[in-house]
Amino acid sequence: MDRFAALVVVLVVCACSASPAAEPGSSGAPSSNATQAAARASWPLRGTDAPNADAIKRRPIVVRIPNDPSARPQSGLADADVVFEMLAEGGITRYAAVFQSRDAQTVGPVRSARLSDLHYLPMLRGILAHVGASGPVLDRIRQAAATGAFVDLDQFQHPEAYDRVSSRPAPQNVYTSTQRIRDAAKDSAKVDVPPLEFDAAAATGGKAAASLVIPYTGAQRVEYRWIDPAYERIQDGKPTTEGDSQKAVRPDTVVVIKTDITEVKSIVEDELGSFSLDIRSTGTGPVVILRDGQRFDGTWSREGTDMYRFKDASGKPIKLKPGLTWIHVVPMDFDLGS
């Protein structure tokens, strides 16, 4: 056998003895598509793609932002993953703006914490950015933070993380950024944030709804209007905008949770004698969800420090649209129409 023929034989034998390439879905090595799918991660509070599975473990930052007319327009809301809007006292609402997937260069004004933070911060495993609180509330926040349930970053203890601006009168003049909060917290812990449930596919099965009114009193009244692909938020007759850029703040999903809200007469929140409010955040109750121009009526449920879950009358999950979610927590007797 000449040298060329011998080489051909060797090549044929090697080719026959080699293992066949694994087909997608076979028991062989995973395909590149399967590997990419396994590596894909989503932000738990926004539902959009994250860089990797490690990124989604950074602590969320939760900033307490006032919603008095004198505090508007606020800064940073458009960069939040979730904005909780809850009654504080005297019919005024206050925001808890949650930042994880994005950073905000300017956030504020920043105001004091409330009893509700004791329910939501352990759920979010977050860093609480605030300017003090009433004595009894502050004591409870510091005790809870000491257990490791969340990180407390009170402006009175961490002034380096906040500035008082001259363009606004006190007390609506304290501002910060998400990076300054992270730097001051000096916390590098990785946390498992319980996710909201999202679905990017267009929603089906709801009732067409072009608008919804949240019947807060006076200048607190909120209306949402569906303007594809998101919701215009209108308060006191004006669109909600960013303080610096005047960019519209337009939620992709609106969630209205009905629950029991009671006065705590042992805690006075202001010089007018307003009592603190306690918000029931576990158990179950009615919920209304807006997404994709549709309204879904159902039930919310939550246990311990888990995340809220939403289901329709048949028990099917109501999933949120990826993007900014605005969550109202309102009294049971609020009329949301039908």
Summary of the structure (lengths in Angstrom):
residues: 338
radius of gyration: 25.0
end to end distance: 89.6
largest distance: 106.4
contacts: 1030
relative contact order: 0.15
helix: 20%
strand: 33%
